[in-house]
Amino acid sequence: MVGEEGAFVLGWDEVLTEEELSVTLKVLCMSEEEFKEYKEQDGWEDDSEEEENLTLSNEALSRLKPPCKQLLYDSVLLTLESYRSDLKAEQDLLHNKEAYEKLSQREKQALHVRYGQKRILHQLLELV
């Protein structure tokens, strides 16, 4: 469901891999009975109108069902724990001119990427 990397792609305004995330959340939040039915039907035959129009924008994420929100929230926390430093440490380094200038160009780029990723993840935590 989530492709080879097993990851979802989040942007500032929406989930970029919305179909994969939507199906994954739906399956993981199913009851055992619902999952058996899902497997027997080899997925859903007819998606509801709501699902056809689903765009996982930030607004839509905030309206997810509580079990899906909790699953997403816990997943984001696990992802954030995988980093060696927290958002504040990255922000402090970005604002410390002396320390920042000592970084190589590659380290600076990596810092900006990590900082952006963490900001998006923190935004997602607030939404759910």
Sequence and secondary structure as in RCSB ss.txt:
>XXXX:A:sequence
MVGEEGAFVLGWDEVLTEEELSVTLKVLCMSEEEFKEYKEQDGWEDDSEEEENLTLSNEALSRLKPPCKQLLYDS
VLLTLESYRSDLKAEQDLLHNKEAYEKLSQREKQALHVRYGQKRILHQLLELV
>XXXX:A:secstr
  TTTT   B SSBBTTHHHHHHHHHHHT  HHHHHHHHHTTS SS  HHHHT   BHHHHHTS HHHHHHHHHH
HHHHHHTSSS HHHHHHHHH HHHHHTS HHHHHHHHHHHHHHHHHHHHHHH 
